Amino acid sequence: MAAPTQPPTLGRVIHYVLPDGRRAGEVRAAMVTNVFPSAADGMCNGTVFLDQLNDADSKGFFGSAKFDDSATPAQGTWHWPPRA
């Protein structure tokens, strides 16, 4: 996992890969709620926008997640949304 070229900042929308539940591995939108400027791996906290009943067994927040922009990001990591 490489460090993000653009570090996360408060209030930014990111994509978070669900780590658990029946939808584990699927991506959801999240908002950055805390950043760790000294973390070279893009570590941040956030709140996940869940898909209501489909994600009922997933948590709507994440503690600390690392950046992962690989072709198949690991569960429990975040990445920037693709450009439209």
CORNORVEN-V353754 format. One record per run of one state. SS is the DSSP state (A for helix, B for strand, O for the rest). FROM is the first residue (numbers start at 1). TO is the last residue. If there is no record, write none. Layout:
ss=SS from=FROM to=TO
ss=SS from=FROM to=TO
//
This chain:
ss=O from=1 to=12
ss=B from=13 to=17
ss=O from=18 to=26
ss=B from=27 to=35
ss=O from=36 to=43
ss=B from=44 to=48
ss=O from=49 to=51
ss=A from=52 to=55
ss=O from=56 to=60
ss=B from=61 to=65
ss=O from=66 to=66
ss=B from=67 to=67
ss=O from=68 to=77
ss=B from=78 to=79
ss=O from=80 to=84
//
